[in-house]
């Protein structure tokens, strides 16, 4: 089926408009949306309706029409501007093209010239129809307190997603994810940010550091000066491009709520909020949840994971969940030697020791995140009643009293 061409015509006078309108009726593709000789009114219609094309006729004084063409090419870039004139000089033709007109029609209009112009306009309009770009899923592994193992978890979650994945080191001042993968990056996030307006699949491929056929790293800058030049809008643009190129984008942000981190968390489909079972980490997690609430993040976006869990931790985990107001979806076991060995090898644990308890639990968490549905926790932590309950009871009572104020 031939693509219809919606057109608005501005004539220098009503007779010129009628002349152009009559010529357009010979082509069945054309749908005339509006026309006349009122430049101000038709300018508003072109901007509002965004037709396939607008025919602007140029009179004896070309300046107003040239100015109009220039404004329309800026305000309605997807509308093809066709300039038309009677006995136009080459200078006027050139001015109209420089102002933004894509085609020129001499008046009176000849059928073969009109068909050629409309054919080219049809090609232009078809090129403007953007195919929906795929959007990969973005997962941020975050803790507002350092030392909770977010880099280890981000690397291993990225390593077991089973699809093309970009692992992005957003700890721009001191990122060390190359150590977890045993790679030596040549380029970094700073290079992507600098070339963000030109990023496509080929350019992205030249900047990433491949680890395997499915996992690639976007490293943090080596030089602090490069990191200082990265703005939140740069982060937004680069992450959007990465989402179009990868099935999953896993982020390892800084442990702060600065503008760079917020630009990343805002875009993430899910935030894995990581904590260890100690009072500073639990309080930090509670504050992070409060900040997420103020930012308007839905609670279903946030998934809480306990890292370095041990049976030796004398803590009532259900009290932790009650204190945070959110369930814990995973308990990554504490096994210092196994984790450190994988880091020293420069290989994610899910690859170097896939049958370890840590690797099995991380894979279970990954399946939960990627639509496999909630998977049962491998080893349900036992509830204990200890002196920690006094802390949670006191904190919960304090929260309740504050809500009444």
C-alpha positions as CSV (number, residue, x, y, z in Angstrom):
1,X,0.0,0.0,0.0
2,X,1.3,3.5,-1.0
3,X,2.1,5.6,2.0
4,X,-0.2,8.7,2.1
5,X,1.5,12.1,2.1
6,X,-0.2,14.8,4.3
7,X,0.6,18.2,3.0
8,X,-0.1,21.8,4.0
9,X,0.2,24.6,1.4
10,X,1.0,28.2,1.9
11,X,0.5,30.4,-1.2
12,X,1.6,34.0,-1.7
13,X,-2.1,34.6,-2.5
14,X,-5.2,32.6,-2.9
15,X,-4.8,32.2,-6.6
16,X,-1.4,30.6,-6.1
17,X,-2.7,28.4,-3.4
18,X,-5.5,27.2,-5.7
19,X,-3.0,26.5,-8.5
20,X,-0.9,24.3,-6.2
21,X,-3.9,22.6,-4.7
22,X,-5.2,21.7,-8.2
23,X,-1.8,20.2,-9.2
24,X,-1.7,18.1,-6.0
25,X,-5.1,16.5,-6.8
26,X,-3.4,14.6,-9.6
27,X,-1.5,12.4,-7.1
28,X,-3.6,9.9,-5.1
29,X,-1.1,9.8,-2.4
30,X,-1.7,13.4,-1.3
31,X,-3.9,14.3,1.6
32,X,-4.3,18.1,1.8
33,X,-4.6,19.0,5.5
34,X,-4.8,22.8,5.2
35,X,-3.9,25.7,2.9
36,X,-4.3,29.4,2.2
37,X,-2.3,32.6,2.2
38,X,-2.3,33.3,5.9
39,X,1.4,32.6,6.9
40,X,0.9,33.0,10.7
41,X,-2.1,30.7,10.8
42,X,-0.5,28.0,8.6
43,X,2.8,28.1,10.5
44,X,0.9,27.1,13.7
45,X,-0.9,24.4,11.8
46,X,2.3,22.9,10.4
47,X,3.9,22.9,13.9
48,X,0.8,21.4,15.4
49,X,-0.1,18.8,12.8
50,X,3.4,17.8,11.7
51,X,2.4,17.0,8.1
52,X,4.6,14.9,5.8
53,X,5.4,18.0,3.8
54,X,4.7,21.8,3.6
55,X,4.8,23.7,0.3
56,X,5.9,27.3,0.9
57,X,5.6,29.6,-2.1
58,X,8.0,32.5,-2.5
59,X,6.8,35.8,-3.8
60,X,8.6,38.9,-5.2
61,X,10.0,39.6,-1.8
62,X,11.6,36.3,-0.8
63,X,12.7,37.3,2.7
64,X,9.5,36.4,4.7
65,X,9.2,33.0,3.0
66,X,12.9,32.2,3.6
67,X,12.6,33.2,7.2
68,X,9.5,31.0,7.5
69,X,11.3,28.0,6.0
70,X,14.2,28.4,8.4
71,X,11.8,28.5,11.4
72,X,9.8,25.5,10.2
73,X,12.9,23.4,9.6
74,X,13.8,24.0,13.3
75,X,10.3,23.6,14.8
76,X,9.1,20.7,12.6
77,X,12.2,18.8,11.5
78,X,10.3,15.7,10.4
79,X,8.2,17.8,8.0
80,X,9.8,18.1,4.5
81,X,9.7,21.7,3.4
82,X,9.2,22.2,-0.4
83,X,9.8,25.7,-1.7
84,X,7.9,26.9,-4.8
85,X,8.3,30.0,-6.9
86,X,7.6,31.5,-10.2
87,X,10.6,32.6,-12.3
88,X,12.9,32.2,-9.3
89,X,16.5,33.1,-9.6
90,X,19.2,30.7,-8.7
91,X,20.0,32.8,-5.7
92,X,16.5,32.5,-4.3
93,X,16.5,28.8,-4.9
94,X,19.8,28.5,-3.1
95,X,18.6,30.6,-0.2
96,X,15.5,28.4,0.3
97,X,17.6,25.2,0.3
98,X,20.1,26.7,2.8
99,X,17.2,27.7,5.0
100,X,16.0,24.1,5.2
101,X,13.9,23.3,2.1
102,X,14.4,19.8,0.9
103,X,12.9,20.3,-2.6
104,X,12.1,23.1,-5.0
105,X,9.1,23.2,-7.4
106,X,9.0,25.8,-10.2
107,X,5.6,27.4,-10.9
108,X,3.5,26.6,-12.8
109,X,3.8,23.0,-11.6
110,X,4.4,20.3,-14.2
111,X,3.1,16.8,-13.5
112,X,6.4,15.0,-14.0
113,X,8.3,17.4,-11.8
114,X,5.6,17.1,-9.0
115,X,5.7,13.3,-9.2
116,X,9.5,13.3,-8.8
117,X,9.4,15.6,-5.8
118,X,6.6,13.7,-4.1
119,X,8.5,10.4,-4.7
120,X,11.5,11.8,-2.9
121,X,9.4,13.2,-0.1
122,X,7.8,9.8,0.3
123,X,11.3,8.3,0.7
124,X,12.2,10.9,3.2
125,X,9.0,10.2,5.2
126,X,9.6,6.5,5.2
127,X,13.1,7.1,6.6
128,X,11.5,9.2,9.4
129,X,9.4,6.2,10.6
130,X,11.5,4.9,13.4
131,X,11.3,1.2,14.2
132,X,10.8,0.8,17.9
133,X,14.2,0.3,19.5
134,X,14.6,-2.5,21.9
135,X,15.2,-1.6,25.5
136,X,17.4,-3.9,27.6
137,X,16.7,-4.3,31.3
138,X,18.8,-2.3,33.6
139,X,19.7,-3.5,37.1
140,X,21.6,-1.4,39.7
141,X,23.4,-3.2,42.5
142,X,23.6,-0.5,45.2
143,X,24.3,0.2,48.9
144,X,24.6,3.6,50.5
145,X,27.2,2.1,52.8
146,X,30.6,0.9,51.5
147,X,32.0,-2.5,52.3
148,X,28.8,-4.5,51.6
149,X,30.2,-6.3,48.6
150,X,28.2,-4.6,45.8
151,X,30.9,-4.8,43.2
152,X,31.3,-8.6,43.8
153,X,27.5,-9.1,43.5
154,X,27.2,-6.9,40.5
155,X,29.9,-8.8,38.7
156,X,28.5,-12.2,39.5
157,X,24.9,-11.3,38.7
158,X,26.1,-9.9,35.3
159,X,28.0,-13.1,34.8
160,X,25.0,-15.4,35.1
161,X,22.2,-13.6,33.2
162,X,22.5,-15.8,30.2
163,X,22.2,-13.0,27.6
164,X,24.3,-10.1,26.2
165,X,25.1,-8.0,29.2
166,X,27.0,-4.8,29.8
167,X,28.5,-4.4,33.3
168,X,29.0,-0.7,34.0
169,X,31.4,0.6,36.6
170,X,29.8,3.9,37.8
171,X,32.2,4.3,40.7
172,X,33.9,6.9,38.4
173,X,36.5,8.1,40.8
174,X,37.8,4.7,42.1
175,X,36.2,1.8,40.1
176,X,37.9,-1.5,40.2
177,X,35.7,-3.9,38.3
178,X,38.5,-4.8,35.9
179,X,40.1,-6.7,38.8
180,X,37.0,-8.8,39.2
181,X,37.1,-9.8,35.5
182,X,40.9,-10.0,35.0
183,X,40.8,-7.5,32.1
184,X,42.8,-4.4,31.2
185,X,40.5,-1.9,29.7
186,X,41.8,0.4,27.0
187,X,38.7,2.7,27.0
188,X,36.3,3.8,29.7
189,X,32.9,5.4,30.4
190,X,34.6,8.8,29.9
191,X,35.2,7.9,26.2
192,X,31.6,7.0,25.7
193,X,30.4,10.1,27.4
194,X,32.6,12.2,25.1
195,X,31.3,10.6,22.0
196,X,27.7,10.1,23.3
197,X,26.1,12.0,20.3
198,X,27.7,9.5,17.9
199,X,27.2,6.3,19.9
200,X,26.0,3.4,17.9
201,X,26.5,-0.4,18.1
202,X,29.8,-0.2,16.3
203,X,31.2,2.6,18.4
204,X,30.0,1.0,21.6
205,X,31.7,-2.2,20.6
206,X,35.0,-0.3,20.2
207,X,34.8,1.2,23.7
208,X,33.7,-1.8,25.8
209,X,36.1,-4.4,27.2
210,X,34.9,-8.0,26.4
211,X,35.1,-10.7,29.0
212,X,33.2,-13.4,27.3
213,X,30.8,-13.8,24.4
214,X,27.9,-12.5,26.5
215,X,29.6,-10.3,29.1
216,X,31.4,-7.0,28.5
217,X,32.7,-4.3,30.8
218,X,32.3,-0.5,30.6
219,X,35.2,0.5,32.9
220,X,35.5,3.6,35.1
221,X,38.0,6.2,34.0
222,X,41.6,5.6,35.1
223,X,42.2,9.3,35.6
224,X,40.2,11.3,38.1
225,X,40.2,14.4,35.8
226,X,38.2,12.4,33.2
227,X,35.6,11.5,35.8
228,X,35.2,15.1,36.9
229,X,34.1,16.0,33.4
230,X,31.2,13.5,33.3
231,X,27.8,15.1,34.0
232,X,24.5,13.4,34.9
233,X,23.0,14.1,31.5
234,X,26.1,12.3,30.0
235,X,25.3,9.3,32.2
236,X,21.7,9.3,31.1
237,X,22.6,9.4,27.4
238,X,25.2,6.7,27.5
239,X,23.0,4.3,29.5
240,X,20.1,4.8,27.1
241,X,22.4,3.8,24.2
242,X,23.7,0.8,26.1
243,X,20.1,-0.4,26.8
244,X,19.5,-0.3,23.0
245,X,22.6,-2.5,22.4
246,X,22.4,-5.1,25.3
247,X,19.8,-7.3,26.7
248,X,20.9,-6.4,30.3
249,X,22.8,-3.5,31.7
250,X,24.1,-4.1,35.2
251,X,25.3,-1.0,37.1
252,X,27.7,-0.8,40.0
253,X,27.2,2.8,41.3
254,X,29.0,4.8,44.0
255,X,27.8,4.5,47.6
256,X,26.3,8.0,47.6
257,X,23.2,9.8,46.4
258,X,25.0,12.2,44.2
259,X,23.6,13.4,40.9
260,X,25.6,10.8,38.9
261,X,24.3,7.9,41.0
262,X,20.7,9.3,40.9
263,X,20.8,9.6,37.1
264,X,21.6,5.8,37.0
265,X,19.2,4.7,39.7
266,X,16.3,6.7,38.1
267,X,16.7,4.8,34.9
268,X,17.1,1.4,36.5
269,X,14.2,-1.1,36.2
270,X,15.3,-2.7,39.5
271,X,17.6,-1.7,42.3
272,X,19.2,-4.5,44.3
273,X,19.7,-2.9,47.7
274,X,22.6,-4.8,49.4
275,X,23.2,-4.9,53.2
276,X,25.2,-6.9,55.7
277,X,23.7,-7.8,59.0
278,X,25.2,-5.1,61.2
279,X,23.6,-2.1,62.7
280,X,25.3,0.6,60.5
281,X,24.4,-1.3,57.3
282,X,20.8,-1.9,58.5
283,X,20.3,1.8,59.4
284,X,21.9,2.8,56.1
285,X,19.5,0.6,54.2
286,X,16.6,2.1,56.0
287,X,17.7,5.6,55.1
288,X,18.2,4.5,51.5
289,X,14.6,3.2,51.4
290,X,13.3,6.5,52.8
291,X,15.2,8.4,50.1
292,X,13.8,6.1,47.4
293,X,10.3,6.8,48.8
294,X,10.9,10.6,48.5
295,X,12.2,10.1,45.0
296,X,9.0,8.3,44.1
297,X,10.5,4.9,43.4
298,X,7.9,2.2,43.6
299,X,8.8,-0.4,46.3
300,X,8.5,-3.2,43.7
301,X,11.5,-1.6,42.0
302,X,13.7,-2.2,45.1
303,X,14.9,-5.8,46.0
304,X,16.8,-6.3,49.3
305,X,19.6,-8.8,49.4
306,X,21.6,-9.7,52.5
307,X,25.3,-10.4,51.7
308,X,27.8,-12.3,53.8
309,X,25.0,-14.1,55.8
310,X,26.2,-16.7,58.3
311,X,24.4,-19.0,60.7
312,X,26.7,-17.5,63.4
313,X,25.0,-14.1,63.1
314,X,22.8,-13.9,66.2
315,X,20.0,-11.8,64.7
316,X,16.2,-12.1,64.2
317,X,15.9,-11.7,60.4
318,X,12.2,-11.2,60.5
319,X,12.7,-8.3,62.8
320,X,15.1,-6.9,60.1
321,X,12.4,-7.2,57.5
322,X,9.8,-5.6,59.8
323,X,12.2,-2.8,60.6
324,X,12.9,-2.1,56.9
325,X,9.3,-2.7,55.8
326,X,10.4,-4.9,52.9
327,X,11.1,-8.6,52.5
328,X,14.6,-9.9,51.8
329,X,14.7,-11.8,48.5
330,X,18.2,-13.4,49.0
331,X,20.8,-14.4,51.5
332,X,24.3,-14.7,50.0
333,X,26.4,-16.9,52.3
334,X,29.6,-15.7,53.9
335,X,32.6,-17.5,52.5
336,X,35.5,-15.1,52.5
337,X,38.1,-17.5,51.1
338,X,36.0,-18.6,48.2
339,X,35.0,-15.1,47.2
340,X,38.6,-13.7,47.5
341,X,39.9,-16.6,45.4
342,X,37.6,-15.8,42.6
343,X,38.6,-12.1,42.7
344,X,42.3,-13.0,42.7
345,X,41.7,-15.3,39.7
346,X,39.9,-12.4,37.9
347,X,36.9,-14.6,37.2
348,X,33.3,-14.3,38.5
349,X,32.6,-16.9,41.1
350,X,29.6,-18.1,39.1
351,X,32.1,-19.2,36.5
352,X,35.1,-20.2,38.6
353,X,33.2,-22.2,41.2
354,X,29.6,-22.6,39.9
355,X,28.6,-25.2,42.5
356,X,29.6,-23.2,45.5
357,X,26.8,-22.0,47.8
358,X,27.5,-18.4,47.0
359,X,27.3,-19.0,43.2
360,X,24.1,-21.1,43.6
361,X,22.4,-18.4,45.6
362,X,23.5,-15.6,43.2
363,X,22.1,-17.6,40.3
364,X,18.8,-18.1,42.2
365,X,18.6,-14.3,42.8
366,X,19.3,-13.7,39.1
367,X,16.5,-16.0,38.0
368,X,14.2,-14.2,40.3
369,X,15.2,-10.8,38.8
370,X,14.9,-11.9,35.2
371,X,11.3,-13.1,35.2
372,X,11.8,-16.7,36.3
373,X,9.5,-15.9,39.2
374,X,10.4,-15.9,42.9
375,X,12.6,-18.9,43.6
376,X,12.6,-20.5,47.1
377,X,15.6,-19.5,49.2
378,X,18.0,-22.3,49.3
379,X,18.6,-22.2,53.1
380,X,16.0,-20.3,55.0
381,X,17.7,-18.4,57.9
382,X,16.4,-19.4,61.3
383,X,14.7,-16.9,63.5
384,X,16.4,-16.1,66.7
385,X,15.4,-14.0,69.7
386,X,18.3,-12.1,71.0
387,X,19.4,-8.8,72.5
388,X,19.2,-7.4,69.0
389,X,15.4,-7.4,69.4
390,X,15.7,-4.7,71.9
391,X,17.4,-2.5,69.3
392,X,14.7,-3.1,66.7
393,X,11.9,-2.7,69.3
394,X,13.4,0.7,70.3
395,X,13.8,1.9,66.7
396,X,10.3,0.8,65.7
397,X,8.8,2.6,68.7
398,X,10.8,5.7,67.8
399,X,9.5,5.6,64.2
400,X,5.9,5.2,65.5
401,X,6.3,8.2,67.8
402,X,7.7,10.3,65.0
403,X,4.8,9.5,62.8
404,X,2.4,10.9,65.4
405,X,4.3,14.2,65.6
